[in-house]
Amino acid sequence: MSFETVRYEFNENVATIVFNRPEALNALSLQLSQDVRAAIEKAIADNARAVVLTGEGRAFCSGGDLREMQSMWQKEGRIEAFLEAPLEALHNVILLIRETPIPFVAAVQGVCAGAGTNFALACDIVFAAENASFNEAFVRIGLSPDCGGSFFLPRAVGEKLAAELMMTGDTVSAERALAIGMINRVVPQNELMTEATAMAKRLALAPTAAIGRVKRMLNASFSNDLSQQLTLEHECQIESGKGADFREGVQSFFEKRAPKFTGS
């Protein structure tokens, strides 16, 4: 299967999805949103056990496509038209990333702005090249954030720093993003895909059913109280305990060998 605006690869149980509009710095058009969703659905159908999300060219993603926004404004006579169905399509992709019970690794190079930053933050693990930069640029054009930024960023860096970054639109270097807890790792640009793919392959060999439950618990952890979170942990651990991976993990421990997990 081929896509108009993304490239899809599958190898060793890892799906790699590449934003492929380098001439537009991978700006998020409606077509790109639809293609990313379809590519994630293909990864699920292929039984991928991890996904790498990255961008082609000089940018990971420069945010929403302002040219497409202007075109819709001129066609429909309403500037907010782009913020209706196209934005809903983007938000559906964000939900799919968070609700798909396998790990997503973002590999960020160059520009990562606005909704692009929030796409990266929606992933479970974020690797950045040394030349990467991040910002919540919405305020620069009089918009408030979308694509989950107001959810993900304060959880990563804290409420006060999130407020500053969203209210100013200031750009954050890769090194500062690492220092404030926004991302996981900074690597040389020429090693970005090697390192991100290595992490994805490592996670693909892990008990991915249990990792899916980790995602479920992390998604709920800021809204649950302690009692609710303990109940969810109990439920998830029982589910994991019924799986083949738990039996394999215990058996391999006693047999003093590396486990062979199947994601079940």
VENMONOR-V814581 format. One record per residue. N is the residue number from 0. RES is the residue in one letter. OMEGA is omega in whole degrees, 0 to 359 (NA if undefined). Layout:
n->N res->RES omega->OMEGA
n->N res->RES omega->OMEGA
This chain:
n->0 res->M omega->178
n->1 res->S omega->182
n->2 res->F omega->183
n->3 res->E omega->189
n->4 res->T omega->173
n->5 res->V omega->173
n->6 res->R omega->183
n->7 res->Y omega->176
n->8 res->E omega->179
n->9 res->F omega->182
n->10 res->N omega->177
n->11 res->E omega->176
n->12 res->N omega->178
n->13 res->V omega->174
n->14 res->A omega->175
n->15 res->T omega->181
n->16 res->I omega->186
n->17 res->V omega->169
n->18 res->F omega->189
n->19 res->N omega->171
n->20 res->R omega->187
n->21 res->P omega->180
n->22 res->E omega->178
n->23 res->A omega->183
n->24 res->L omega->177
n->25 res->N omega->176
n->26 res->A omega->188
n->27 res->L omega->173
n->28 res->S omega->175
n->29 res->L omega->180
n->30 res->Q omega->179
n->31 res->L omega->177
n->32 res->S omega->181
n->33 res->Q omega->181
n->34 res->D omega->179
n->35 res->V omega->178
n->36 res->R omega->180
n->37 res->A omega->179
n->38 res->A omega->177
n->39 res->I omega->178
n->40 res->E omega->175
n->41 res->K omega->177
n->42 res->A omega->178
n->43 res->I omega->180
n->44 res->A omega->179
n->45 res->D omega->182
n->46 res->N omega->175
n->47 res->A omega->179
n->48 res->R omega->172
n->49 res->A omega->180
n->50 res->V omega->170
n->51 res->V omega->178
n->52 res->L omega->182
n->53 res->T omega->181
n->54 res->G omega->178
n->55 res->E omega->173
n->56 res->G omega->190
n->57 res->R omega->184
n->58 res->A omega->165
n->59 res->F omega->177
n->60 res->C omega->183
n->61 res->S omega->178
n->62 res->G omega->182
n->63 res->G omega->182
n->64 res->D omega->183
n->65 res->L omega->177
n->66 res->R omega->177
n->67 res->E omega->177
n->68 res->M omega->180
n->69 res->Q omega->179
n->70 res->S omega->179
n->71 res->M omega->177
n->72 res->W omega->181
n->73 res->Q omega->183
n->74 res->K omega->186
n->75 res->E omega->180
n->76 res->G omega->181
n->77 res->R omega->181
n->78 res->I omega->183
n->79 res->E omega->182
n->80 res->A omega->180
n->81 res->F omega->185
n->82 res->L omega->179
n->83 res->E omega->183
n->84 res->A omega->179
n->85 res->P omega->179
n->86 res->L omega->176
n->87 res->E omega->178
n->88 res->A omega->177
n->89 res->L omega->182
n->90 res->H omega->176
n->91 res->N omega->177
n->92 res->V omega->178
n->93 res->I omega->178
n->94 res->L omega->181
n->95 res->L omega->178
n->96 res->I omega->183
n->97 res->R omega->186
n->98 res->E omega->177
n->99 res->T omega->190
n->100 res->P omega->172
n->101 res->I omega->183
n->102 res->P omega->174
n->103 res->F omega->178
n->104 res->V omega->175
n->105 res->A omega->175
n->106 res->A omega->191
n->107 res->V omega->173
n->108 res->Q omega->175
n->109 res->G omega->185
n->110 res->V omega->174
n->111 res->C omega->192
n->112 res->A omega->174
n->113 res->G omega->180
n->114 res->A omega->176
n->115 res->G omega->176
n->116 res->T omega->184
n->117 res->N omega->171
n->118 res->F omega->178
n->119 res->A omega->182
n->120 res->L omega->178
n->121 res->A omega->179
n->122 res->C omega->184
n->123 res->D omega->182
n->124 res->I omega->182
n->125 res->V omega->171
n->126 res->F omega->179
n->127 res->A omega->171
n->128 res->A omega->181
n->129 res->E omega->181
n->130 res->N omega->182
n->131 res->A omega->173
n->132 res->S omega->185
n->133 res->F omega->170
n->134 res->N omega->173
n->135 res->E omega->194
n->136 res->A omega->188
n->137 res->F omega->185
n->138 res->V omega->180
n->139 res->R omega->177
n->140 res->I omega->174
n->141 res->G omega->178
n->142 res->L omega->169
n->143 res->S omega->186
n->144 res->P omega->175
n->145 res->D omega->176
n->146 res->C omega->173
n->147 res->G omega->182
n->148 res->G omega->181
n->149 res->S omega->176
n->150 res->F omega->188
n->151 res->F omega->189
n->152 res->L omega->179
n->153 res->P omega->176
n->154 res->R omega->181
n->155 res->A omega->190
n->156 res->V omega->183
n->157 res->G omega->187
n->158 res->E omega->186
n->159 res->K omega->180
n->160 res->L omega->176
n->161 res->A omega->178
n->162 res->A omega->180
n->163 res->E omega->184
n->164 res->L omega->181
n->165 res->M omega->182
n->166 res->M omega->179
n->167 res->T omega->186
n->168 res->G omega->182
n->169 res->D omega->179
n->170 res->T omega->181
n->171 res->V omega->176
n->172 res->S omega->178
n->173 res->A omega->182
n->174 res->E omega->179
n->175 res->R omega->178
n->176 res->A omega->177
n->177 res->L omega->184
n->178 res->A omega->183
n->179 res->I omega->175
n->180 res->G omega->182
n->181 res->M omega->182
n->182 res->I omega->184
n->183 res->N omega->189
n->184 res->R omega->172
n->185 res->V omega->182
n->186 res->V omega->175
n->187 res->P omega->185
n->188 res->Q omega->183
n->189 res->N omega->179
n->190 res->E omega->187
n->191 res->L omega->184
n->192 res->M omega->177
n->193 res->T omega->182
n->194 res->E omega->181
n->195 res->A omega->179
n->196 res->T omega->177
n->197 res->A omega->177
n->198 res->M omega->180
n->199 res->A omega->179
n->200 res->K omega->176
n->201 res->R omega->179
n->202 res->L omega->179
n->203 res->A omega->178
n->204 res->L omega->181
n->205 res->A omega->176
n->206 res->P omega->190
n->207 res->T omega->174
n->208 res->A omega->177
n->209 res->A omega->177
n->210 res->I omega->176
n->211 res->G omega->178
n->212 res->R omega->173
n->213 res->V omega->178
n->214 res->K omega->180
n->215 res->R omega->181
n->216 res->M omega->178
n->217 res->L omega->178
n->218 res->N omega->184
n->219 res->A omega->195
n->220 res->S omega->181
n->221 res->F omega->178
n->222 res->S omega->177
n->223 res->N omega->165
n->224 res->D omega->185
n->225 res->L omega->181
n->226 res->S omega->179
n->227 res->Q omega->181
n->228 res->Q omega->176
n->229 res->L omega->177
n->230 res->T omega->179
n->231 res->L omega->177
n->232 res->E omega->179
n->233 res->H omega->180
n->234 res->E omega->182
n->235 res->C omega->181
n->236 res->Q omega->175
n->237 res->I omega->177
n->238 res->E omega->180
n->239 res->S omega->181
n->240 res->G omega->178
n->241 res->K omega->186
n->242 res->G omega->180
n->243 res->A omega->182
n->244 res->D omega->178
n->245 res->F omega->178
n->246 res->R omega->179
n->247 res->E omega->180
n->248 res->G omega->180
n->249 res->V omega->182
n->250 res->Q omega->181
n->251 res->S omega->178
n->252 res->F omega->181
n->253 res->F omega->180
n->254 res->E omega->177
n->255 res->K omega->177
n->256 res->R omega->178
n->257 res->A omega->179
n->258 res->P omega->175
n->259 res->K omega->183
n->260 res->F omega->181
n->261 res->T omega->181
n->262 res->G omega->181
n->263 res->S omega->NA
